[in-house]
């Protein structure tokens, strides 16, 4: 493989790793929100479920 292709593959791998880290951070924030605000989390989930049920 050429050096240019290897660099592109390495850049793509780094971008994927950044996105994985961002998703992990978002999951951690969601878990913290649910722990801190359980009633709000349940009400939001019910609201989203209701809306999705009406759409389909």
C-alpha positions in Angstrom: 0.0 0.0 0.0 1.3 3.5 -0.8 2.2 6.0 1.9 -0.7 8.2 0.9 -3.2 5.3 1.3 -1.7 4.3 4.6 -2.1 7.9 5.8 -5.7 8.0 4.7 -6.4 4.7 6.5 -4.7 6.0 9.6 -6.8 9.2 9.4 -10.0 7.3 9.0 -9.1 5.1 12.0 -8.5 8.2 14.1 -11.8 9.7 13.0 -13.7 6.5 13.9 -12.0 6.4 17.3 -13.0 10.0 18.0 -16.6 9.2 17.1 -16.5 6.2 19.4 -15.3 8.4 22.2 -18.0 11.0 21.5 -20.7 8.3 21.6 -19.3 6.9 24.9 -19.3 10.4 26.4 -22.9 11.0 25.3 -23.9 7.7 26.8 -22.3 8.7 30.1 -24.1 12.0 30.1 -27.4 10.2 29.4 -26.8 7.8 32.3 -26.0 10.7 34.6 -29.1 12.6 33.5 -31.3 9.5 34.2 -29.7 9.0 37.6 -30.1 12.6 38.6 -33.7 13.1 37.1 -35.4 9.7 37.0 -39.0 11.1 36.9 -38.1 13.5 34.0 -36.4 10.6 32.2 -39.5 8.4 32.5 -41.8 11.3 31.4 -39.6 12.0 28.4 -39.5 8.3 27.4 -43.3 8.1 27.7 -43.7 11.2 25.6 -41.4 10.0 22.9 -43.1 6.6 22.9 -46.5 8.3 22.6 -45.5 10.4 19.7 -43.8 7.5 17.9 -47.0 5.5 18.5 -49.1 8.2 16.9 -46.8 8.5 13.9 -46.8 4.8 13.1 
